[in-house]
């Protein structure tokens, strides 16, 4: 599911704001039947708006996923921004600054 969703994200999304968006993690929640797709972009982007636009395309992604995996029960799909990469970049930047001093 992760690979197929990554392919769909790059192949089917025409929105210029979402170009360069990557699916970084994919988590399935058994408790409430949700699949959470974490995304990130190395390009400057308004993350809240990007997630909002991806969630508005949810029905398209689910339709294609259901066709590709007809015998599977698919959970609801939710997109979220992956803050872990932003935190990692901040730590790396801090380390670089400390190294230079």
Backbone torsions as a table, in degrees:
resi	resn	phi	psi	omega
1	UNK	NA	-39.3	179.3
2	UNK	-60.6	-48.3	-179.3
3	UNK	-64.1	-42.6	-179.4
4	UNK	-65.3	-42.4	179.2
5	UNK	-65.1	-37.6	175.9
6	UNK	-61.8	-44.1	178.0
7	UNK	-61.7	-45.4	179.6
8	UNK	-62.3	-39.8	-179.0
9	UNK	-60.7	-39.3	-179.1
10	UNK	-84.3	-31.7	-174.5
11	UNK	-87.7	-38.9	-169.0
12	UNK	-101.9	-8.3	-175.9
13	UNK	-95.2	118.2	-179.4
14	UNK	-99.4	-8.0	-176.8
15	UNK	-66.5	120.2	-179.0
16	UNK	-58.6	-30.6	179.3
17	UNK	-65.1	-26.6	-175.4
18	UNK	-97.3	1.8	177.5
19	UNK	-66.9	138.8	-179.1
20	UNK	83.2	4.4	179.3
21	UNK	-75.5	137.6	179.8
22	UNK	-122.8	143.9	173.8
23	UNK	-87.2	112.1	-173.8
24	UNK	-93.7	-35.1	179.8
25	UNK	-145.8	156.9	177.4
26	UNK	-140.9	121.2	-177.4
27	UNK	-123.9	136.0	175.1
28	UNK	-103.5	130.0	179.0
29	UNK	-106.7	115.9	179.6
30	UNK	-72.0	-31.0	-173.5
31	UNK	-62.8	-48.0	-176.0
32	UNK	-120.2	15.7	174.5
33	UNK	63.2	42.3	179.3
34	UNK	-120.5	147.4	170.5
35	UNK	-113.0	125.1	-178.8
36	UNK	-107.6	119.7	178.3
37	UNK	-102.4	114.0	179.4
38	UNK	-90.2	131.7	-177.4
39	UNK	-124.0	160.0	177.6
40	UNK	-156.8	157.6	176.4
41	UNK	-137.2	137.5	176.0
42	UNK	-81.8	-14.7	176.2
43	UNK	-82.5	152.0	176.9
44	UNK	-65.2	126.1	-177.2
45	UNK	-151.7	148.5	174.0
46	UNK	-78.4	104.1	-170.2
47	UNK	-63.0	-38.5	180.0
48	UNK	-64.7	-41.1	179.1
49	UNK	-69.0	-38.6	178.6
50	UNK	-62.4	-45.0	179.1
51	UNK	-64.6	-40.4	178.4
52	UNK	-60.6	-43.7	179.6
53	UNK	-67.0	-39.9	177.4
54	UNK	-64.3	-42.1	178.5
55	UNK	-65.6	-27.8	176.7
56	UNK	-71.9	-20.3	177.4
57	UNK	-93.2	4.7	-176.9
58	UNK	-53.0	-44.1	-177.4
59	UNK	-63.0	-36.9	177.2
60	UNK	-63.9	-48.3	-179.6
61	UNK	-60.3	-44.3	179.8
62	UNK	-64.4	-38.1	178.4
63	UNK	-60.7	-48.2	-179.4
64	UNK	-66.9	-40.7	178.3
65	UNK	-62.8	-40.0	178.7
66	UNK	-64.9	-37.1	177.4
67	UNK	-68.5	-36.6	-178.4
68	UNK	-76.6	-27.6	-178.0
69	UNK	-130.7	68.6	-172.4
70	UNK	-65.3	-25.3	-176.5
71	UNK	-92.7	-2.1	-179.7
72	UNK	-96.0	145.3	171.8
73	UNK	-88.3	116.9	-176.5
74	UNK	-94.8	133.2	176.9
75	UNK	-76.4	168.3	174.6
76	UNK	-65.4	143.4	-175.7
77	UNK	-106.1	130.2	179.2
78	UNK	-131.5	133.7	175.8
79	UNK	-98.7	139.6	176.2
80	UNK	-139.7	152.5	177.7
81	UNK	-77.0	137.9	179.0
82	UNK	-90.6	97.8	-179.4
83	UNK	-73.1	-17.1	-176.9
84	UNK	-59.8	-38.3	179.9
85	UNK	-68.6	-37.6	177.0
86	UNK	-62.2	-42.2	179.0
87	UNK	-64.6	-40.8	178.7
88	UNK	-61.9	-43.2	179.0
89	UNK	-62.9	-40.4	178.6
90	UNK	-64.0	-41.3	178.4
91	UNK	-64.1	-44.2	179.6
92	UNK	-63.5	-41.0	177.3
93	UNK	-62.0	-42.7	178.6
94	UNK	-62.9	-42.6	179.1
95	UNK	-63.4	-40.1	178.7
96	UNK	-64.1	-42.2	179.1
97	UNK	-64.9	-39.6	178.6
98	UNK	-66.7	-36.3	179.8
99	UNK	-65.0	-36.7	-178.4
100	UNK	-75.4	-22.7	-178.2
101	UNK	-84.7	NA	NA
